[in-house]
Amino acid sequence: MSSKHQSVRDYIAARQAGDADRASQIAQEVAARFTTRTTDGSEAAEIAVASMTIPLGTSA
């Protein structure tokens, strides 16, 4: 999954690395931007799709 949003790419990388805390932090930041309407919603939609399709890896 590719994205124009750096936050989504970071979220995917965190999930693949097994860093649930970082992934959660990124998702919360994106949700806050969506809530305050500083994003058009595509960023939040991509995070939602990634959360359902990218498995949480195991941290080493």
DSSP file (Angstrom, degrees, kcal/mol; ACC not computed):
  #  RESIDUE AA STRUCTURE BP1 BP2  ACC     N-H-->O    O-->H-N    N-H-->O    O-->H-N    TCO  KAPPA ALPHA  PHI   PSI    X-CA   Y-CA   Z-CA
    1    1 A M              0   0    0      0, 0.0     2,-0.3     0, 0.0    11,-0.1   0.000 360.0 360.0 360.0 123.9    0.0    0.0    0.0
    2    2 A S        -     0   0    0      2,-0.0     2,-0.3     0, 0.0     3,-0.0  -0.805 360.0-173.7-109.7 154.9    1.5    3.3   -1.0
    3    3 A S        -     0   0    0     -2,-0.3     6,-0.0     1,-0.1    40,-0.0  -0.988  34.7-139.6-145.9 151.5    0.3    6.7    0.2
    4    4 A K  S    S+     0   0    0     -2,-0.3     2,-0.5     4,-0.0    -1,-0.1   0.590  86.3  88.2 -82.1 -11.4    1.0   10.4   -0.5
    5    5 A H     >  -     0   0    0      1,-0.2     4,-1.8    37,-0.1     3,-0.3  -0.778  66.8-154.3 -94.2 124.3    0.8   11.0    3.3
    6    6 A Q  H  > S+     0   0    0     -2,-0.5     4,-2.7     1,-0.2     5,-0.2   0.869  96.1  59.6 -60.8 -36.8    4.0   10.6    5.3
    7    7 A S  H  > S+     0   0    0      1,-0.2     4,-2.4     2,-0.2    -1,-0.2   0.880 104.9  48.5 -61.9 -37.7    1.9    9.7    8.4
    8    8 A V  H  > S+     0   0    0     -3,-0.3     4,-2.6     2,-0.2    -1,-0.2   0.910 111.2  49.5 -69.7 -41.5    0.4    6.7    6.6
    9    9 A R  H  X S+     0   0    0     -4,-1.8     4,-2.2     1,-0.2    -2,-0.2   0.904 113.2  47.5 -62.8 -39.8    3.8    5.5    5.5
   10   10 A D  H  X S+     0   0    0     -4,-2.7     4,-2.4     2,-0.2    -2,-0.2   0.889 110.6  52.2 -66.4 -39.4    5.1    5.9    9.0
   11   11 A Y  H  X S+     0   0    0     -4,-2.4     4,-2.5    -5,-0.2    -2,-0.2   0.930 110.4  47.4 -61.9 -46.6    2.0    4.1   10.4
   12   12 A I  H  X S+     0   0    0     -4,-2.6     4,-2.7     1,-0.2     5,-0.2   0.921 111.8  50.4 -61.7 -44.2    2.5    1.2    8.1
   13   13 A A  H  X S+     0   0    0     -4,-2.2     4,-1.7     1,-0.2    -1,-0.2   0.902 110.6  49.8 -61.5 -41.1    6.2    1.0    9.0
   14   14 A A  H  X>S+     0   0    0     -4,-2.4     5,-2.7     2,-0.2     4,-0.5   0.921 112.0  47.4 -64.9 -43.8    5.4    1.0   12.7
   15   15 A R  H ><5S+     0   0    0     -4,-2.5    42,-3.6     1,-0.2     3,-1.3   0.931 111.7  50.0 -63.0 -44.7    2.8   -1.8   12.3
   16   16 A Q  H 3<5S+     0   0    0     -4,-2.7    42,-0.3     1,-0.3    -1,-0.2   0.821 110.7  50.6 -64.8 -29.3    5.2   -3.9   10.2
   17   17 A A  H 3<5S-     0   0    0     -4,-1.7    -1,-0.3    -5,-0.2    43,-0.2   0.521 116.5-114.9 -83.9  -6.2    7.9   -3.4   12.9
   18   18 A G  T <<5 +     0   0    0     -3,-1.3     2,-1.4    -4,-0.5    41,-0.4   0.674  68.1 143.4  81.6  16.8    5.5   -4.5   15.6
   19   19 A D     >< +     0   0    0     -5,-2.7     4,-2.3    -6,-0.2     5,-0.2  -0.636  15.7 167.8 -93.2  80.0    5.5   -1.0   17.3
   20   20 A A  H  > S+     0   0    0     -2,-1.4     4,-2.4     1,-0.2    -1,-0.2   0.840  73.4  56.5 -63.5 -34.4    1.9   -0.9   18.4
   21   21 A D  H  > S+     0   0    0      2,-0.2     4,-2.2    -3,-0.2    -1,-0.2   0.935 110.2  43.5 -64.1 -45.9    2.5    2.2   20.6
   22   22 A R  H  > S+     0   0    0      2,-0.2     4,-2.5     1,-0.2    -2,-0.2   0.909 113.3  51.8 -66.4 -41.7    4.0    4.3   17.7
   23   23 A A  H  X S+     0   0    0     -4,-2.3     4,-2.4     1,-0.2    -1,-0.2   0.918 111.0  48.3 -60.4 -42.9    1.2    3.1   15.4
   24   24 A S  H  X S+     0   0    0     -4,-2.4     4,-2.4     2,-0.2    -1,-0.2   0.901 109.9  52.1 -64.1 -41.6   -1.4    4.1   17.9
   25   25 A Q  H  X S+     0   0    0     -4,-2.2     4,-2.2     2,-0.2    -2,-0.2   0.922 110.6  47.7 -61.2 -44.6    0.3    7.5   18.4
   26   26 A I  H  X S+     0   0    0     -4,-2.5     4,-2.5     1,-0.2    -2,-0.2   0.927 111.1  50.9 -63.0 -44.9    0.2    8.2   14.7
   27   27 A A  H  X S+     0   0    0     -4,-2.4     4,-2.4     1,-0.2    -1,-0.2   0.891 110.2  49.9 -60.6 -40.0   -3.4    7.2   14.4
   28   28 A Q  H  X S+     0   0    0     -4,-2.4     4,-2.2     2,-0.2    -1,-0.2   0.892 109.9  50.5 -65.8 -39.6   -4.3    9.5   17.3
   29   29 A E  H  X S+     0   0    0     -4,-2.2     4,-2.0     2,-0.2    -2,-0.2   0.912 112.0  47.4 -64.5 -42.1   -2.5   12.4   15.6
   30   30 A V  H  X S+     0   0    0     -4,-2.5     4,-2.4     2,-0.2    -2,-0.2   0.913 110.8  51.8 -65.7 -42.2   -4.3   11.8   12.3
   31   31 A A  H  X S+     0   0    0     -4,-2.4     4,-2.7     1,-0.2    -2,-0.2   0.895 108.6  51.5 -60.9 -39.9   -7.6   11.6   14.1
   32   32 A A  H  X S+     0   0    0     -4,-2.2     4,-1.9     2,-0.2    -1,-0.2   0.904 109.6  49.2 -64.6 -41.0   -6.9   14.9   15.9
   33   33 A R  H  <>S+     0   0    0     -4,-2.0     5,-2.8     2,-0.2     6,-0.6   0.901 112.7  48.2 -64.5 -39.3   -6.2   16.5   12.5
   34   34 A F  H ><5S+     0   0    0     -4,-2.4     3,-1.3     3,-0.2    -2,-0.2   0.920 109.3  52.9 -66.0 -43.1   -9.4   15.1   11.1
   35   35 A T  H 3<5S+     0   0    0     -4,-2.7    -1,-0.2     1,-0.3    -2,-0.2   0.873 113.4  42.9 -60.2 -38.8  -11.4   16.3   14.1
   36   36 A T  T 3<5S-     0   0    0     -4,-1.9    -1,-0.3    -5,-0.2    -2,-0.2   0.357 113.5-120.5 -90.9   6.4  -10.1   19.8   13.7
   37   37 A R  T < 5S+     0   0    0     -3,-1.3    -3,-0.2    -4,-0.2    -2,-0.1   0.798  73.6 131.1  61.2  32.9  -10.5   19.7    9.9
   38   38 A T  S   <S+     0   0    0     -5,-2.8     2,-0.3    -6,-0.2    -4,-0.2   0.335  70.5  47.2 -93.9   7.3   -6.9   20.3    9.1
   39   39 A T  S    S-     0   0    0     -6,-0.6    -2,-0.0    -5,-0.2    -9,-0.0  -0.968  84.2-125.5-139.6 156.2   -7.0   17.3    6.8
   40   40 A D        -     0   0    0     -2,-0.3    -6,-0.0     1,-0.1    -2,-0.0   0.487  53.2-103.5 -83.5  -1.7   -9.5   16.4    4.1
   41   41 A G  S  > S+     0   0    0      4,-0.0     4,-2.4     0, 0.0     5,-0.2   0.147 100.4 100.9 103.1 -20.1  -10.2   12.9    5.5
   42   42 A S  H  > S+     0   0    0      1,-0.2     4,-2.3     2,-0.2     5,-0.2   0.871  82.2  53.5 -66.5 -34.2   -8.1   10.9    2.9
   43   43 A E  H  > S+     0   0    0      2,-0.2     4,-1.9     1,-0.2    -1,-0.2   0.933 111.1  45.2 -63.6 -46.6   -5.3   10.6    5.5
   44   44 A A  H  > S+     0   0    0      1,-0.2     4,-2.2     2,-0.2    -2,-0.2   0.882 111.7  53.0 -65.2 -38.8   -7.7    9.2    8.1
   45   45 A A  H  X S+     0   0    0     -4,-2.4     4,-2.3     1,-0.2    -1,-0.2   0.906 108.9  49.0 -63.9 -41.3   -9.3    6.8    5.5
   46   46 A E  H  X S+     0   0    0     -4,-2.3     4,-2.6     2,-0.2    -1,-0.2   0.874 109.6  52.0 -67.2 -36.6   -5.9    5.4    4.5
   47   47 A I  H  X S+     0   0    0     -4,-1.9     4,-2.4     2,-0.2    -1,-0.2   0.918 109.4  50.7 -62.9 -42.5   -5.0    4.9    8.2
   48   48 A A  H  X S+     0   0    0     -4,-2.2     4,-1.1     2,-0.2    -2,-0.2   0.924 112.0  46.0 -61.9 -44.9   -8.3    3.0    8.6
   49   49 A V  H >X S+     0   0    0     -4,-2.3     4,-1.4     1,-0.2     3,-0.6   0.923 112.7  50.6 -63.8 -43.8   -7.6    0.8    5.6
   50   50 A A  H 3X S+     0   0    0     -4,-2.6     4,-2.7     1,-0.2    -1,-0.2   0.872 105.4  56.6 -63.0 -36.3   -4.0    0.2    6.8
   51   51 A S  H 3< S+     0   0    0     -4,-2.4    -1,-0.2     1,-0.2    -2,-0.2   0.800 113.2  41.2 -66.3 -26.4   -5.2   -0.8   10.2
   52   52 A M  H << S+     0   0    0     -4,-1.1    -1,-0.2    -3,-0.6    -2,-0.2   0.669 125.6  32.5 -92.4 -18.6   -7.4   -3.5    8.7
   53   53 A T  H  < S+     0   0    0     -4,-1.4    -2,-0.2    -3,-0.1    -3,-0.2   0.662 101.2  74.0-115.4 -20.1   -5.0   -4.8    6.1
   54   54 A I  S  < S-     0   0    0     -4,-2.7    -1,-0.1    -5,-0.2     2,-0.0  -0.860  76.3-137.6-100.2 113.9   -1.4   -4.4    7.5
   55   55 A P        -     0   0    0      0, 0.0     2,-0.6     0, 0.0   -37,-0.2  -0.360  22.9-107.3 -69.2 148.9   -0.7   -7.1   10.1
   56   56 A L        -     0   0    0     -5,-0.1   -40,-0.2   -39,-0.1   -41,-0.1  -0.661  40.7-144.4 -75.1 118.9    1.1   -6.0   13.3
   57   57 A G        -     0   0    0    -42,-3.6     2,-0.5    -2,-0.6   -40,-0.2  -0.047  18.8 -98.7 -73.9-178.9    4.6   -7.5   13.0
   58   58 A T        -     0   0    0    -42,-0.3     2,-0.2   -39,-0.1   -39,-0.1  -0.909  32.6-127.7-106.5 130.2    6.6   -8.8   15.8
   59   59 A S              0   0    0     -2,-0.5   -41,-0.1   -41,-0.4   -42,-0.0  -0.490 360.0 360.0 -75.5 145.6    9.2   -6.6   17.3
   60   60 A A              0   0    0    -43,-0.2    -1,-0.1    -2,-0.2   -42,-0.1   0.452 360.0 360.0 -84.3 360.0   12.7   -8.0   17.6
